[in-house]
Each structure stands twice: as C-alpha cells, then as structure tokens.
C-alpha cells in the first residue's frame, strides 16, 4: 500500500524523520526500526530489515537484482545518500545499486557500485542496462562500510563515493520519481539513508514486469556468475550445443576463489533451444580461457576455438587455440595453438567449406593498429597455413573476423571496425584477400549464417544486438534488425528444423547471462519471434 510520508503515523515516525528546507523535504530513515518495511515497495523475501539495516540478497538469484523502492511521493532534484557493506561471500560482482527518478519499477536511473567500479545506467521498458558513465579502478574493498551519494540536478547526475565526487553526466531522460536500492550478484546491507528533494505531481507509481521474447540459456555457470561470448552449433544427434565464457567478469584474472580465471563451459538443448540443461565444464586451463566458438564437422568431430592469457612472463594473449571432441563433447583433446605466428587470436568458429577445406578468421593488434586474417587447413585440421592478412586499407579496425562461403566458391569476410565494420573477399579459397572495404554501418563481433533459403545473415553488436541480411550473396545488405536491446551481444546463429533461426547471445549487466531467441527469416525480411510457442 502506497504511503505519503509527509503525513506519517506515529508508528512510521519510528523509522524516519522529516525536515523541510529550501530544497524541499528531507527524510532520514532508520531501516532498523520495527516497522521500517512499511515504508518500502518490494516483491521478494530477499529484502529484509534487521538491526543491521536494509538487507538485500541476490546470491541465490545471480541474474536477478533484488530491489526495493522507498514509498515517497515523486521527488525532483533529489539527493540520495547512504552507507553500505557488500558481503564478500560468493563469486559475483557484489554490486550495490543506488536508484533515483523511478517513475515505476522499470524506468529509473541508477549507479551500480560493484567491487571496483561505479557505473551510471538507465533502465527502461526495453532493457535494464543503458550505460551512461563509468569509473573503474576504485579502492572499494568488500566487507567494509562505504558511503555513496547521488546528487540530481536538472538533466544531470553527480556520482559520489566515500566523500569524493567521481564524475557527473548529462542524463536528459532523468525524471522525478522514487528512490531505492538493489543488489546484484551479492548480499549487502544499507543504512544511514538520507533522501532530500522537491515533491512534485506525477502519474501513480506502479510495479511492472518487463515482457520478454527470449529464454535463458545459462545464468550461472558456477564460476562467478559472468557468462558471455557464446556460440552454438547443431550436433549430428539433433541436439544443440551452446558454449560460452564462464568467469566472474569481462576479464577474469585468476584469483583465490577463481584460481584459473575464466573457463569454457557448455549447455545442451534437445528441444530446439526452448530449454537447456545444466552447464558442464568443457575446458579449464590456467589463464582465463575466453571467446569460445564451436563447430561440428561433417565427420562428426567437434572443434572449439578460443584464446587465453599468456603466462606471467609473456604479456598479452595466446591463441588461436583448438580443442577437439570425437564423442559429442564428453571428452576433449589438449589445446594446440593453430597460428604459427604468435599473438593472433580468434573470435569465430572454424568454417568447413564445400570441398572440406577448413578456414578460421583471426585478428591481431600491434602498435595501436588491428587487422584481420584467415588461416586454412586442407587436411581436416591436422595442419594449418600461416595467417593470410587482410589489408585494412587505412581503416581503424578492431578486426574480429568471420567468413562465409558464397555460391560461386568465393569467400566473404566481415571484420569488426572501430566505427564501421569492413568486408573483404577471397577468390582463391582463402589464400589471399582483397583490401578491406567499409560496409557503411557499425558492427562488432560479426557472425555469419546461410539459411536454407539462401539468405545470408550477419549478426553483430551495435546497435545493441542486431543483424543485417543479404539476399544477393553479400553484394547488398538490409538492416539493421534489432534482436535485443541489451548490450553484450556476441550473437551466434543456428538453423532450426522448422526453418527459423536460433540466435544465442549474452546480456551485459549486473548479472551477465546467456540468452536465446528465435528469428523468422525469409527473403522478404527478418522478424524476431518468441522462442516458446503460445501456450507452451
């Protein structure tokens, strides 16, 4: 039941005090009071009130924030301050969020204070993580009390931590609303809560749920709660295997509770991606194994490519690495490095061409420049060529590279660009490549799929999780088609038995996880459709 805190009862006064000043009204809340819960709106038994303060616990729900909103009237020009302690238990990011301007339970601004960062974001009907600003490298040890403050001015939010202003950002979508707190991938207590602001009129506040067209593939692989960079392939037995990076952050350097850093895990689906089994560890080397991609060859072998950190005495990344399985993923070979030239890495699957040749897109950076490359094997992957570099033509590239075979036998490559994605063509089965040319649109982490109707899909990140498609063998492109508004992306594609396409990707945010959705594809266009049929 909503409560106007300007007319609190005697019981409610036990947990808050009100003062009036030039800026409006101020609330000093005591979340340890017996009736403190009456002043908050929440939908979970993981929100508690005790002599420690307001308790928020998402350890058992690492993908879902546990959030509570204060039942004030709408406030403009609000200042929210509090102290908090993040419990170091568990492997997640142990984030505590400060929320301002909440028009309802989906639309608000917030600062995500995790173990070393303060990230300013906006949540809306489409997604919960529109990043606005970030400060990294903070000295914020878990298990100790910290103070934080958000100061809202018209279209501006100031971000503070432990008495220091970290930054301020323009926020044109900032509106009056409620304040609140949440935790993501952790457990925390909040107290010493002070709220001030100017009371304004606004529409009635409501608790709303965000509709979704996707399913969760994996939300916690058991290695820290950060799942990312997925790929998927169809197996000979009809199942779909999705592989992904399983760590505690975007880069998971080995630490005490994660001694080998990130690892490669996988999940299987036997119902065309509608549901997924429990995650299994496929490979766990000593140095943050990442960006796995998987292919099943026509002879039944599975190949996973990835890269990792080099040892402590050799800086940089090591890759491209390959592991193989001849038993559907039950056992795997030891990794071997494919490119004879060091420092090339990969973020694409092995592609098997119509004549059995294997090709793999690579990339390398040096001296502030990056470029794409391709290696090839004509003996089933026993040996591989030296990288065939793709001339960047002076473009600024980040150069993640993928390859698709065209009907005429030529190969077409897409390369991640700094501002615009680029393409290149090979007329000799990948031995040499034309200089890169801009697509004319942005894109990261390109991924190709040819559908049974000969529509070539090019999925990518930016804008959000998107794709372009071609019906004329990569001569022209249509799009972008938005797959999901979340950041993260690294989409991969699998043809489904009903003629539609499964898209597997990841969501960046407080609890990064792997998602999947379905695409209806025809030469006339691409439409995002629910993965679960109505009534299922």
C-alpha positions as CSV (number, residue, x, y, z in Angstrom):
1,X,0.0,0.0,0.0
2,X,1.4,3.4,-1.0
3,X,2.1,5.8,1.8
4,X,2.5,9.6,1.7
5,X,5.5,10.1,4.0
6,X,4.6,13.7,4.6
7,X,1.7,12.5,6.8
8,X,3.3,9.6,8.6
9,X,1.7,7.9,11.5
10,X,3.3,7.7,15.0
11,X,4.4,4.2,14.2
12,X,6.0,5.3,11.0
13,X,7.9,8.0,12.7
14,X,9.9,5.3,14.5
15,X,11.7,4.7,11.2
16,X,12.0,8.1,9.7
17,X,12.4,11.8,10.4
18,X,11.3,14.7,8.2
19,X,12.7,18.2,7.9
20,X,11.8,20.9,5.4
21,X,14.3,23.3,3.8
22,X,15.0,25.4,0.7
23,X,15.4,22.4,-1.5
24,X,12.2,20.8,-0.3
25,X,11.8,17.9,2.1
26,X,14.3,15.6,3.7
27,X,13.9,12.0,5.0
28,X,16.3,10.4,7.4
29,X,15.4,6.8,7.5
30,X,16.1,4.2,10.1
31,X,15.8,0.8,8.4
32,X,16.5,-1.0,11.8
33,X,13.1,0.2,13.2
34,X,10.5,-2.5,13.8
35,X,8.1,-1.1,11.1
36,X,10.7,0.0,8.6
37,X,9.4,-2.4,5.9
38,X,6.1,-0.4,5.7
39,X,8.0,2.4,4.0
40,X,9.3,0.3,1.1
41,X,7.9,-1.3,-2.0
42,X,9.4,-4.7,-2.9
43,X,8.4,-8.1,-4.3
44,X,10.9,-10.5,-2.7
45,X,11.6,-12.3,0.6
46,X,15.2,-11.5,-0.1
47,X,14.6,-7.9,1.0
48,X,14.8,-7.8,4.9
49,X,15.0,-5.3,7.7
50,X,17.1,-6.0,10.8
51,X,19.4,-4.4,13.3
52,X,22.0,-4.3,10.5
53,X,19.8,-2.2,8.3
54,X,18.1,-2.8,4.9
55,X,19.2,-6.2,3.7
56,X,19.3,-7.2,0.0
57,X,20.4,-10.7,-1.0
58,X,20.8,-11.9,-4.6
59,X,23.3,-14.7,-4.0
60,X,20.7,-17.3,-4.9
61,X,19.4,-15.2,-7.9
62,X,22.6,-14.0,-9.6
63,X,20.9,-12.9,-12.7
64,X,18.0,-11.0,-10.9
65,X,18.5,-7.9,-9.0
66,X,16.8,-7.7,-5.6
67,X,15.4,-4.2,-5.5
68,X,13.3,-2.0,-3.1
69,X,11.8,1.4,-3.7
70,X,11.0,4.0,-1.0
71,X,7.4,4.9,-0.9
72,X,7.9,8.7,-1.2
73,X,5.8,10.9,-3.4
74,X,7.7,11.7,-6.7
75,X,10.8,13.8,-6.0
76,X,12.7,16.1,-8.3
77,X,16.3,17.4,-7.8
78,X,16.8,14.6,-5.4
79,X,19.9,13.7,-3.3
80,X,20.2,10.2,-2.1
81,X,23.0,9.2,0.3
82,X,23.6,6.0,2.4
83,X,26.3,3.8,3.8
84,X,26.5,0.1,2.8
85,X,28.5,-3.0,3.3
86,X,28.9,-5.6,0.5
87,X,29.3,-9.2,1.8
88,X,32.4,-10.8,0.1
89,X,30.7,-14.2,0.1
90,X,30.1,-15.8,-3.3
91,X,31.8,-15.3,-6.7
92,X,29.7,-12.5,-8.2
93,X,30.4,-8.8,-8.7
94,X,28.8,-8.0,-5.3
95,X,27.1,-4.9,-6.6
96,X,25.0,-2.4,-4.6
97,X,22.8,-0.1,-6.6
98,X,21.5,3.4,-5.7
99,X,18.3,4.2,-7.6
100,X,16.8,7.7,-8.4
101,X,14.0,9.0,-10.5
102,X,11.9,5.8,-10.6
103,X,8.7,6.5,-12.4
104,X,7.8,2.8,-11.9
105,X,9.7,-0.4,-11.3
106,X,11.2,-0.4,-14.8
107,X,12.0,3.2,-15.6
108,X,14.8,4.8,-13.5
109,X,18.4,5.9,-13.3
110,X,20.9,4.1,-11.0
111,X,24.6,3.8,-10.1
112,X,25.9,0.3,-9.9
113,X,28.7,0.1,-7.3
114,X,30.4,-3.2,-7.8
115,X,33.8,-4.4,-6.4
116,X,35.8,-1.8,-8.3
117,X,33.6,0.4,-10.4
118,X,30.8,3.0,-10.2
119,X,28.6,2.6,-13.3
120,X,25.8,5.1,-14.1
121,X,23.0,3.5,-16.1
122,X,19.4,3.9,-17.1
123,X,16.6,1.3,-17.0
124,X,13.5,1.5,-19.2
125,X,10.8,-0.7,-20.7
126,X,13.3,-2.3,-23.2
127,X,16.2,-3.2,-21.1
128,X,17.7,-2.6,-17.6
129,X,21.3,-1.5,-18.6
130,X,21.8,1.6,-20.8
131,X,25.2,2.7,-19.7
132,X,25.8,6.4,-19.3
133,X,29.1,6.7,-17.4
134,X,31.7,4.6,-15.6
135,X,34.7,5.0,-13.2
136,X,36.9,1.9,-12.8
137,X,39.8,1.0,-10.6
138,X,38.1,2.1,-7.3
139,X,39.5,1.2,-3.9
140,X,36.3,-0.3,-2.5
141,X,37.1,-3.4,-0.5
142,X,34.3,-5.8,0.2
143,X,33.3,-6.4,3.8
144,X,33.9,-2.8,4.8
145,X,31.4,0.1,5.1
146,X,31.4,2.7,2.4
147,X,29.3,5.8,1.8
148,X,27.8,6.8,-1.5
149,X,25.7,9.7,-2.8
150,X,23.8,10.6,-5.9
151,X,23.0,14.3,-6.5
152,X,20.4,15.0,-9.2
153,X,20.2,18.4,-10.8
154,X,18.1,19.1,-13.9
155,X,19.3,16.6,-16.5
156,X,22.5,15.9,-14.5
157,X,23.5,13.2,-12.0
158,X,26.6,13.5,-9.8
159,X,28.2,10.3,-8.6
160,X,30.0,10.2,-5.2
161,X,31.8,7.5,-3.2
162,X,33.4,7.9,0.2
163,X,33.2,11.6,0.2
164,X,34.8,12.0,-3.3
165,X,32.9,13.2,-6.4
166,X,33.8,10.6,-9.1
167,X,32.1,12.3,-12.0
168,X,28.9,13.8,-13.3
169,X,27.0,13.0,-16.5
170,X,24.2,14.6,-18.5
171,X,21.0,12.5,-18.2
172,X,18.3,14.0,-20.5
173,X,15.9,11.2,-19.6
174,X,16.1,11.9,-15.9
175,X,12.6,12.4,-14.4
176,X,11.1,12.9,-10.9
177,X,10.3,9.7,-9.1
178,X,11.1,7.4,-6.2
179,X,14.5,6.3,-4.9
180,X,15.6,2.8,-4.0
181,X,18.4,0.3,-3.6
182,X,19.3,-3.1,-5.1
183,X,22.0,-5.7,-5.0
184,X,23.3,-7.7,-7.9
185,X,25.2,-11.0,-7.6
186,X,25.8,-10.5,-3.9
187,X,24.5,-9.7,-0.4
188,X,24.5,-6.2,1.2
189,X,23.2,-4.1,4.0
190,X,22.3,-0.4,3.7
191,X,21.7,2.1,6.4
192,X,22.2,5.8,7.3
193,X,19.8,6.6,4.5
194,X,19.1,10.3,3.8
195,X,16.8,11.5,1.0
196,X,16.0,15.1,0.0
197,X,14.1,16.6,-2.8
198,X,11.3,18.6,-4.1
199,X,7.9,16.9,-4.1
200,X,6.1,17.1,-7.5
201,X,3.0,15.8,-9.1
202,X,3.3,12.7,-11.3
203,X,1.3,9.7,-12.5
204,X,0.6,7.0,-10.0
205,X,3.5,4.7,-9.3
206,X,3.2,1.0,-10.3
207,X,5.2,-2.2,-10.2
208,X,5.6,-3.6,-13.7
209,X,7.4,-6.6,-15.2
210,X,9.4,-6.4,-18.4
211,X,8.0,-8.6,-21.2
212,X,10.5,-10.9,-22.9
213,X,10.8,-12.7,-26.2
214,X,13.9,-14.7,-25.1
215,X,14.8,-17.6,-22.9
216,X,17.8,-18.0,-20.6
217,X,20.4,-20.5,-21.8
218,X,22.6,-20.2,-18.7
219,X,22.5,-17.6,-15.9
220,X,25.3,-19.1,-13.7
221,X,28.0,-21.5,-14.9
222,X,29.3,-21.8,-11.3
223,X,32.5,-19.7,-11.8
224,X,31.4,-16.2,-10.7
225,X,28.2,-15.5,-12.4
226,X,29.5,-13.8,-15.6
227,X,28.6,-15.7,-18.7
228,X,29.5,-14.2,-22.1
229,X,30.8,-14.6,-25.6
230,X,28.6,-17.6,-26.6
231,X,28.5,-19.8,-29.7
232,X,26.2,-22.6,-30.7
233,X,26.1,-25.5,-33.2
234,X,23.8,-28.3,-34.3
235,X,25.0,-31.8,-33.4
236,X,24.6,-34.9,-35.5
237,X,22.2,-36.4,-32.9
238,X,19.9,-33.3,-33.3
239,X,20.8,-31.5,-30.1
240,X,22.2,-28.0,-30.0
241,X,25.3,-27.3,-28.0
242,X,26.0,-23.8,-26.8
243,X,29.4,-22.9,-25.4
244,X,30.4,-19.8,-23.5
245,X,32.9,-17.9,-21.4
246,X,32.3,-18.7,-17.7
247,X,34.0,-16.3,-15.3
248,X,33.4,-13.6,-12.8
249,X,33.9,-10.5,-15.0
250,X,34.6,-9.3,-18.5
251,X,38.2,-10.4,-17.9
252,X,38.6,-12.9,-15.1
253,X,42.2,-12.9,-14.0
254,X,43.0,-15.9,-11.7
255,X,42.3,-15.1,-8.0
256,X,41.8,-17.0,-4.8
257,X,38.2,-18.1,-5.4
258,X,38.7,-18.5,-9.2
259,X,42.2,-19.9,-9.4
260,X,42.3,-20.4,-13.2
261,X,40.2,-17.4,-14.2
262,X,37.6,-17.8,-16.8
263,X,36.8,-21.2,-18.4
264,X,34.8,-22.7,-21.2
265,X,31.5,-24.2,-20.3
266,X,28.6,-25.6,-22.3
267,X,24.9,-26.5,-22.2
268,X,22.8,-28.7,-24.4
269,X,19.3,-28.4,-25.7
270,X,17.2,-31.2,-27.1
271,X,14.1,-29.2,-27.9
272,X,15.4,-26.6,-30.5
273,X,16.6,-24.2,-27.9
274,X,13.4,-23.8,-25.8
275,X,15.0,-25.3,-22.7
276,X,18.6,-26.0,-21.7
277,X,20.4,-28.5,-19.4
278,X,22.8,-27.8,-16.6
279,X,26.1,-26.3,-17.5
280,X,29.2,-28.5,-17.8
281,X,32.8,-27.5,-17.9
282,X,34.4,-28.3,-21.2
283,X,37.9,-26.9,-20.7
284,X,39.5,-25.0,-17.8
285,X,43.1,-24.1,-18.4
286,X,45.3,-22.0,-16.1
287,X,44.9,-18.5,-17.7
288,X,41.3,-17.1,-18.4
289,X,40.2,-19.1,-21.4
290,X,37.7,-17.0,-23.4
291,X,35.7,-16.3,-26.6
292,X,34.9,-20.0,-27.3
293,X,33.4,-20.9,-30.7
294,X,32.2,-24.4,-31.7
295,X,31.6,-26.3,-34.9
296,X,30.7,-29.9,-35.7
297,X,32.4,-31.0,-38.9
298,X,30.8,-33.4,-41.4
299,X,32.9,-36.3,-40.0
300,X,31.3,-35.8,-36.5
301,X,34.2,-34.1,-34.8
302,X,33.6,-31.1,-32.6
303,X,36.1,-28.2,-32.7
304,X,36.2,-25.4,-30.2
305,X,38.4,-22.4,-30.8
306,X,39.4,-19.9,-28.1
307,X,42.2,-17.8,-26.8
308,X,43.6,-17.1,-23.3
309,X,46.1,-15.0,-21.3
310,X,49.7,-15.9,-21.8
311,X,51.8,-16.9,-18.8
312,X,53.0,-14.3,-16.3
313,X,56.4,-13.9,-18.0
314,X,55.0,-13.4,-21.5
315,X,52.5,-10.5,-21.8
316,X,49.4,-10.4,-23.9
317,X,47.0,-13.0,-25.3
318,X,47.7,-16.6,-26.5
319,X,45.6,-18.0,-29.4
320,X,44.1,-19.2,-31.6
321,X,43.7,-22.4,-29.6
322,X,41.8,-25.5,-30.6
323,X,40.4,-28.5,-28.7
324,X,38.5,-31.4,-30.4
325,X,36.0,-34.0,-29.3
326,X,35.1,-37.2,-31.1
327,X,32.3,-38.2,-28.7
328,X,29.8,-35.4,-28.8
329,X,31.6,-33.3,-26.2
330,X,32.1,-35.9,-23.5
331,X,35.9,-35.7,-23.7
332,X,38.3,-33.2,-25.3
333,X,41.8,-33.1,-26.6
334,X,44.5,-30.9,-25.1
335,X,44.6,-27.5,-26.7
336,X,47.0,-26.7,-29.5
337,X,47.9,-23.4,-31.0
338,X,46.9,-23.1,-34.6
339,X,48.6,-20.0,-36.0
340,X,52.4,-20.5,-36.3
341,X,52.8,-16.7,-35.9
342,X,52.3,-15.6,-32.2
343,X,49.7,-13.0,-31.0
344,X,47.0,-13.8,-33.4
345,X,43.7,-14.6,-31.6
346,X,40.3,-15.7,-32.7
347,X,36.6,-14.9,-32.0
348,X,34.9,-17.0,-34.6
349,X,34.2,-20.7,-35.3
350,X,36.0,-22.9,-37.8
351,X,34.1,-22.9,-41.1
352,X,34.0,-26.0,-43.2
353,X,33.8,-25.2,-46.9
354,X,32.0,-27.3,-49.5
355,X,35.3,-29.1,-50.5
356,X,36.2,-29.9,-47.0
357,X,38.7,-27.1,-46.5
358,X,38.6,-25.5,-43.1
359,X,39.0,-21.8,-42.6
360,X,39.2,-19.7,-39.4
361,X,39.1,-15.9,-39.0
362,X,41.8,-14.4,-36.8
363,X,42.8,-10.9,-35.8
364,X,45.9,-9.2,-34.4
365,X,46.7,-5.8,-32.9
366,X,50.1,-4.1,-32.7
367,X,51.2,-0.5,-32.2
368,X,47.6,0.8,-31.9
369,X,46.5,-0.9,-35.2
370,X,44.5,-4.0,-35.7
371,X,43.8,-6.2,-38.8
372,X,42.0,-9.4,-39.7
373,X,43.5,-12.6,-41.1
374,X,42.4,-16.1,-42.1
375,X,44.2,-19.4,-41.7
376,X,43.2,-22.6,-43.6
377,X,43.6,-26.3,-43.4
378,X,43.2,-28.8,-46.3
379,X,43.9,-32.0,-44.2
380,X,41.0,-31.9,-41.7
381,X,42.7,-29.6,-39.2
382,X,45.9,-31.5,-38.8
383,X,48.0,-28.7,-40.1
384,X,47.2,-25.0,-40.7
385,X,48.6,-22.3,-43.0
386,X,50.3,-19.2,-41.9
387,X,47.8,-16.3,-41.5
388,X,46.8,-14.5,-44.7
389,X,46.5,-10.9,-43.5
390,X,43.7,-8.7,-44.8
391,X,44.9,-5.2,-45.7
392,X,42.9,-2.7,-43.5
393,X,43.1,0.0,-46.2
394,X,43.9,2.6,-43.5
395,X,40.6,1.9,-41.7
396,X,40.6,1.8,-37.9
397,X,39.6,-1.8,-37.1
398,X,39.3,-3.9,-34.0
399,X,39.2,-6.8,-36.5
400,X,37.3,-9.7,-35.1
401,X,36.8,-11.7,-38.3
402,X,34.3,-14.3,-39.6
403,X,34.0,-16.0,-43.0
404,X,31.1,-17.3,-45.2
405,X,31.3,-19.2,-48.4
406,X,29.5,-17.9,-51.5
407,X,27.7,-19.9,-54.1
408,X,30.4,-19.2,-56.7
409,X,33.1,-20.6,-54.3
410,X,34.5,-17.2,-53.3
411,X,34.8,-16.4,-49.6
412,X,33.5,-13.3,-48.0
413,X,34.8,-12.0,-44.6
414,X,33.4,-9.4,-42.2
415,X,35.8,-7.5,-39.8
416,X,35.0,-5.6,-36.7
417,X,35.6,-1.9,-37.1
418,X,36.3,0.9,-34.7
419,X,33.5,3.0,-36.3
420,X,32.3,0.9,-39.2
421,X,32.5,-2.8,-40.0
422,X,34.6,-3.8,-43.0
423,X,34.4,-6.6,-45.6
424,X,36.9,-8.4,-47.8
425,X,36.7,-11.1,-50.5
426,X,38.9,-14.1,-51.5
427,X,38.7,-15.7,-54.9
428,X,41.2,-18.5,-54.1
429,X,39.6,-20.3,-51.1
430,X,41.2,-18.0,-48.5
431,X,44.8,-18.0,-49.7
432,X,44.7,-14.2,-50.4
433,X,42.2,-11.4,-49.7
434,X,41.2,-8.1,-51.1
435,X,41.8,-4.9,-49.2
436,X,39.1,-4.2,-46.6
437,X,36.1,-2.0,-47.6
438,X,33.6,-0.4,-45.2
439,X,30.1,-1.8,-45.1
440,X,28.8,1.6,-44.3
441,X,27.4,0.5,-41.0
442,X,28.8,-0.2,-37.5
443,X,29.2,-3.6,-36.0
444,X,31.3,-5.7,-33.6
445,X,31.8,-9.5,-33.3
446,X,30.4,-10.4,-36.8
447,X,28.9,-13.9,-37.2
448,X,27.6,-15.4,-40.5
449,X,24.9,-18.0,-41.2
450,X,23.4,-19.1,-44.5
451,X,19.7,-20.2,-44.2
452,X,18.1,-22.9,-46.3
453,X,16.5,-20.1,-48.4
454,X,20.0,-18.7,-49.2
455,X,19.5,-15.7,-47.0
456,X,22.9,-14.8,-45.5
457,X,22.6,-13.4,-42.0
458,X,25.3,-11.2,-40.5
459,X,24.7,-10.9,-36.7
460,X,26.7,-8.4,-34.7
461,X,26.7,-6.0,-31.8
462,X,26.0,-2.3,-32.3
463,X,23.4,-1.1,-32.3
464,X,22.6,-3.3,-29.3
465,X,22.3,-6.9,-30.6
466,X,21.4,-6.7,-34.2
467,X,21.8,-8.2,-37.7
468,X,21.9,-7.3,-41.3
469,X,20.9,-9.8,-44.1
470,X,21.7,-10.2,-47.8
471,X,19.7,-12.0,-50.5
472,X,22.2,-11.5,-53.3
473,X,25.4,-13.3,-52.0
474,X,26.7,-10.4,-49.9
475,X,26.5,-7.7,-52.7
476,X,23.9,-5.6,-50.8
477,X,22.7,-5.6,-47.2
478,X,19.4,-4.9,-45.4
479,X,19.1,-3.8,-41.8
480,X,19.8,-3.4,-39.1
481,X,17.2,-5.7,-37.5
482,X,17.2,-5.3,-33.7
483,X,17.4,-8.7,-32.0
484,X,17.5,-7.4,-28.4
485,X,18.2,-4.0,-26.8
486,X,20.7,-5.4,-24.3
487,X,24.4,-4.7,-24.6
488,X,26.8,-7.6,-24.7
489,X,25.7,-9.4,-27.9
490,X,28.3,-11.6,-29.5
491,X,25.4,-13.3,-31.3
492,X,25.7,-16.8,-32.9
493,X,23.1,-18.4,-35.2
494,X,21.8,-21.9,-35.8
495,X,19.3,-23.1,-38.4
496,X,16.3,-24.7,-36.7
497,X,14.3,-27.7,-38.0
498,X,11.2,-25.5,-38.7
499,X,13.1,-23.2,-41.0
500,X,13.5,-20.4,-38.4
501,X,16.9,-19.5,-36.8
502,X,18.0,-19.6,-33.2
503,X,20.1,-16.7,-32.0
504,X,22.2,-17.2,-28.9
505,X,23.9,-14.1,-27.4
506,X,24.7,-12.6,-24.0
507,X,23.4,-9.7,-21.9
508,X,25.9,-7.4,-20.3
509,X,24.9,-6.0,-16.9
510,X,24.7,-6.7,-13.2
511,X,24.3,-10.4,-13.9
512,X,25.6,-11.2,-17.3
513,X,23.9,-14.4,-18.7
514,X,23.4,-16.2,-22.0
515,X,20.0,-15.7,-23.8
516,X,18.4,-17.2,-26.9
517,X,15.6,-16.1,-29.2
518,X,14.1,-17.2,-32.5
519,X,14.2,-15.4,-35.8
520,X,11.7,-15.9,-38.6
521,X,13.7,-15.4,-41.8
522,X,12.7,-15.2,-45.4
523,X,13.9,-13.3,-48.5
524,X,11.3,-10.7,-47.6
525,X,12.8,-9.9,-44.2
526,X,13.7,-11.0,-40.7
527,X,11.4,-10.9,-37.7
528,X,12.2,-11.6,-34.0
529,X,9.7,-14.1,-32.7
530,X,9.1,-15.7,-29.2
531,X,11.1,-18.9,-28.8
532,X,8.3,-20.5,-26.9
533,X,5.1,-21.0,-28.8
534,X,2.0,-19.6,-27.3
535,X,0.6,-22.0,-24.7
536,X,3.9,-23.8,-24.1
